[in-house]
């Protein structure tokens, strides 16, 4: 492991959320690519890979129809927020995809948006879809004007540039654009970070008597048939990040995720790994009593089951990984104005606080905290840990995701579904 990777892993031994110390936005704002390869900040979140300076939309893949010309880049360009609202009213519908109610408090987010704009009906497409499936849904419905075509996506960090390069996104900059750190948004507006979390163990303690505290614990015979990922590691961002996080506790680094694959090979051979996708229901029923999930999902599930099921949320003591998700509007969105209005709501103070209530640290956290817009009770609820938490760069994410997606079938050799 390189000394730089060592520093990245071990220097972060304070609060899991800098919300309680220096401010989560300080992490987000510090994540730009360094001038030299050896100089990225030790606690930085993923940095955007450099984007081309071209102002024209990327070309659609040859097998897809040409995308419509991009619309207004901002609400001001659309004539102001009231004009945008009227245009969305005329469309009357919004199709989202892969937004489970129990993920980052999206249940409340969707209800609040629809209450504010009751003239919009909502198609909640495939809530359990992976990031890869979201991208495929855009391709499969390109040119369709029906409700099955997603207008917007929420995907793992690396899929933002992938979808942009494939001509699947259209640019839009919300009113609060300047408060999103530059390194966490495409400069042309094709995608932008929404929130981040940390990989954790979610444990049903009514089934698991000895709660595992670190990666090595998961190999113990007592956990046979009890451990599950929250997705397929060949396409799910959450599952891929779990494998990568395991690498950090097993001799790997942000530049070398292979030990994570080797670790899961051992889990599989020991019979501890279940080949099924862990979900809140399977965790509560004890079918997947140890699940590897983002802390915001695990903590929300803990709260929702309070008084019925006891759930422990553990950040493994030798280290874990933070992961950023991004928002984007489909280049083929049949309802582009409703999509823009949705984005304005997500990045408003109200939308950002809804994510924070669900334990997901929003992109505008630092700006809102500095302005005194975050209630103290929300800050007090954010979890703490002494474990090191690594924040990879965009380049590292792209490389690690490719290695894990391609290495899982050959090294681990089991299908998660």
N, C-alpha and C positions, 0 to 999 in steps of 0.2 A: 504494500500500500504506500502511495506517495506521501511525503510529509505534508503536502498541501491538503490531500484528502484527510489525513489525520487531523489537521487543524480544523477542517470543516466539520468533522464529526465531533471533536471533543471540546471545542470552544463554547458550545452552546449548552451550558449547565445551569440555567436559571429557570425562569418561568417559561412554560410551553407557549403561552401567549405573551408576546411583548406588550400586549394590551395592559398588563398589570405591571410592567416595568417601563421599558423605553417606548412602547407603542408598537403594535403590529405593523403599522404603516412604515415604521422606521426600517423594518426588515424588507418590506416590499419596495420601498424607495431605494434601498441599497443594492438592488439586484441587477444593476446594469453590467454588461460584459466589460471586463477589465481591459486595459490597454495591452497588457501582455498576458499570455496563456496562464502564467503562474500566479496572477494577482486577483482572482475573484474574491469577493468578501466572504469571510468564513461563515457568516450566518445569513447569507443572501438567499432570497427566494428565486425561482427560475427566471432567468433573464431571456428576453425575446431574442431570437436569432435575427440577424440583420435582414431587413426587408428591402426589396428593390425600390428605387425611387420613382418608378414609373407611376403615372397617374391613371392609366387605363386599366380596366378590369382584366384579370388573368383570363386566358382563353379556356373555354370549357373543353373537356376531353372530347375527342373526335366522335365517340359513340353517343354523346348527349346532344340534345338540341341547344342552339345558341341561347344563352340566358338573356332576359330582358335587360335593357340599359339600366344601370344603377339609378336610384332615385335621389332625392335630396340628401346631402351628407349630414345635415343637422336639422333640428326643428325650425331654426331660424330660416334656413333655406327653403323650408316647406311653407313659410309664411307665418311662422309662430306656432306655439303649442296648441292654440285653439284651432288653427287650421289643420294641424296634424290630427287632433281629436276628431274633427269633422270628417277627415279623410278615412280615419279608422272606423268611424260610425258607418260610413257608406259601405265599407267592406263587411262589417258586422260579425267577423269571426276571427279566431286565432287558433292555429294548430301548434302545440308544443309537443316535444317528444323527450322521453327519458327523464321525467320529473316526478319521481315518487313523492307522495305526500310526506313521507318520513325522512326524506333526504334534504338536509340543510334547511328544514322548515318550509319546504315548497308547498305543503298543504295550506299553510297560512298565507304564503305569498300569492298563490293562485286565487284564494278566496278574497283577499284584500284588493287585488287588481280588478277582479270581476265586480266587486261591490262598488269600486270607484268608477268603473266604466260598464254599467249594466247593459248597455246596448251591444256588448260583444259576447257572443257565445264561444265556448271553449271546447276544442277537441284535444283530449289528453291522450296522445298517441303513445302506445307501448311504454308505460312508465318504467319498466325494468330493463330497457334497452341499454346496451353498452355504447361507449363512444363510437366504436367502429360501426355499430349498427345504425347510429344516428347519421353518420356520413353516407352509409349505403341507402338509407331512406331518402336522402336528398336525391341521390343518383336515380333510384328506382322510380321516383315520382317527378323527375325533371320534366317540366312542360305541362304537368297536370294542374288543373285549377281546383281540384277536389279537396276535401278536408283531410284526406290521407297524406297530403304533401306537407311536411313540416315547414313552418315559417321561420322558426328559430331553433337553435341548438345550444346545449350546455355540455361541453366536452372536455376531456383531459387536455392539459396544456399543449402537448405535442400535436394534437389534431387540428389546432388552429391554423398553423402554417401549412399543414398537409392539405386541408380543405381549401385554403386560399390558393395554393399552387395549382390545385385541380380546377380552379374556376368555379367553386361551389358556393362562394360567399359574396355578399355585397357589402360595401362599406357604410358605416353610420357612426356618428360621434354624438354621444348623449350630452346633455347640457352640462353635466358635471365631469366632462372628459378630462379637464386639466387636473383633476384630483385623483385620477388613476395614474400610478407611477408609470413613467415612460417605458421602463423596461418590461412592463407587464401588459403592453398593448401594441398592436400593430400600428405603426405611425400613420398609415393610410385609413385606419378605422375598420379593417376587415374582421378583427377579433379583439377582445379585451378581457382581462382577468375579472372574475367575479368574486371569488372567495378561495380560501385555502384551509386545509386541515392537516392532521398528523395521523399516521398509521398506528393503530392500536389493537390490543386484544379485547374483544367483547366476550365476556364469560358469564354464562348462566350458572350462578353459584348454587342453585338448588340441585343441579346435576353434577357440577364439578366442585368437589370439596376443597381441593388444594388449587388455588388460583395461580396459574403460571405467571411468573414475573419477568421472564426473559426468554429469548429465542431458544436457548438450549433446553429449557424446561419442556418445550413442546415435543421433544423427542422421547420423553419418558413413557414407559409402557402404560402407565395409568391413563394416558390420554388417547388410547387406541380407539379409532372410530369416532373421534370427537372434534376434530379440527377441520374447518372449511374456509375457503376463500369466498369473497363476495362477488365473484364473477369468473369468467373464463380468461385465463392469463394470455390468451392469444388475441384478445380484443377489448377486454375491460380495463379501463385505466386504474380503477381501484384495485383490481387483482394484480395487475402488472406492478403497481407501486408496492404492494405487499411483498412480492417476491424481491423487489429491489431493496426494500427496507430490511428484509431478512439478510441480505448480503452484507449490510452495514454491521450486523451483529455476528457475522460469521467469517470475518477476514476479508470481506470485499470492500468496495469503496464506491463513491459516486461515479468513478470511471470504470469500475469493474463489477458488474452485477452477477457475474457467473456463480460466485459462491452462494447466492440466493437460490439459483436453480439447483445447485448441488444439495442445498439444505432441504428443499422441497422433494428432491429425489429420495433423500433419507426418510423424510416424513411419510412419503408414499410407500416405500419399501417396508417401513415399520408398521404399516396399517393404520397410522394415526390420521392421515389425510383422507377426508371424504371427497369423492368426485362429484359433489353437488354444490350448487350455489347457495351460500348462506343468506338468509333474509330474516327480517324481524320476526316473522311468524315461526320459522324453523328454529330460531334461537330460543324464542319463548317456549316452544314445545319441547325443547331439549333434543331436537333432531340434529342440530349443529351447535352444540353447547359452547364451543370455542370458535369464534369467528374473527377473521382479520378484516377490520373495517376502519374507515376514517373515523377519527374520534368524534366528530360532530354527529355522525350517524349513530355511533354507539351510545353517546351521552344522551341524545334525544330518545333513543329506544329505552335507555335506563329510566329516564324521567316518565315516559309514557307507561311503563310497566310498574311504576312505584306502587307498592301495596299488594301487588300480585306476584310478580317475578323479581327476584333479586339479581341484578346485573352489575358486575364489576367491570370497570374500564381501566385498562393498564397500558401505559406506554413502556415497552420493554426497556429494561434498565441499561443495556449496553448500547442502545441507540435506535432511532427510528427516522422516518423520512416525512417531510412535509410535501404536500402536493397541491398545485393550483389548478383550478378549472377556469374555462373561458367561455364567454358568450359570443354568439355570432348570428347574423341573419342570413338565411339561405338566399343564394343568387336567384333561385327559382321561386321564392316565396309568393304564393298566390295572393297573400294579404300583407304586402310590405309595410303599409302604414300602421296596421295593428301591431306588426312586429316592432316597428320603431317606437310605438307608444309603450309596448311591453318593456323595451329596453330603458326608456325614460323612467318607468316606474321602478325597475330593478335597481337603478343607480341613483334614485332619489334618496333622501334621508330615510323616508319610510321603508323603502325596499331594503336598504342596507341594514337597517336595524332588525328587520324581520330575519335576515340571514344570521345576524349576530345572536338573536334570541335562540336560534337553532344551533349555536356553538360554532358556526362557520365564520371565520374572520373575513369580513368583506374588503374589497379592494380600496374603498375610500376610508378605511378605518382611521388612519392617522389624521387626515384632514378633519374628519368629524370629531375625533377626540380633542384635537387642538381647539376646535370651535366650541367645545362643551356641549356637543349634540348627543353624546352617548350617556344614558342614565348610569349612575354609579352601580345600581344593582346588577346591571348587565355585565359591567366590568368585574364585579365581585364574583360572578358565577363562573368566569372563565377558569379552566383547570390549570393546575401548576404541575411541574415535573422537574426533577433534577437530571433526567436523562438527556443525553445529547440528541439534538434534532437537526438533521442535515437538510439544507435547501439547495437543490441542484440548479444548474444553469440550463438554459434552453438547449444548448449543444449537448450537454450530458443527458438530458431527457431524451432527445431524439436518438442518441446512440444506444442508451440503455433499453429503451422501449423496443428497438429493433432486435437487440440481442435476446431479450426475454421472450418476445413473441415468437421468434424463430427457434429459440433454444428449448422452449417448454416441451414441444412434442417429442424431441429427440432425447433430451436429458432427463426430464421427469417422466414423460411417456404416459400420462393419464389425461383423459378428457374430462373437463369440468363443465357440467351442464345442469 
